[in-house]
């Protein structure tokens, strides 16, 4: 069986390397406003994802396995949110064999809907939704792909969470003290998106 989504597999492999390089940074962010283990959890999850035998899978099955692996291996709130987001992406890409710009848009839509349903989030609450939703809105008006512009936009969204007051999760207990730290989930979302945009 010819695998037409090798670029997506490469994106996931590159993401895993990126997460390893940023593990300490993610955990430092999380130490400031959370449990302190976001970097460790993300690396653990995607190291397991790398072990998936994708060669005999279709795109739908591969995305599903990614989601189920993350559900099993990533703790805290991030595991269910990322895991179910990939599973819902799989459900929305059942008839797709490649991962191109259109499929990327569907992935972003799927992540937004999952975060809205599971996380019950809104914008400006210092969560990963502050990365995914602005990107979704930007992509709705975009038919052409400018990789560097999109990556820079996503990074700006992640960095903008630094000045927000957390109202969700453990970080919300810190109230005003949550201001001044980038949301860890927003930064790991940036890493995911950066590596997927690069392979489009």
Secondary structure, 3 states (H helix, E strand, C coil): CCCCCHHHHHHHHHHHHHHHHCHHHHHHHHHHHCCCCHHHHHHHHHHHHCCCCHHHCCHHHHHHHHHHHHHHHCCHHHHHHHHHHHHHHHHHCCCCCCCCHHHHHHHHHHHHHHHHHHHCCCCCCCCCHHHHHHHHHHHHCCCCCCHHHHHHHHHHHHHHHHHCCCCCCHHHHHHHHHCCCCCHHHHHHHHHHHHHHHCC
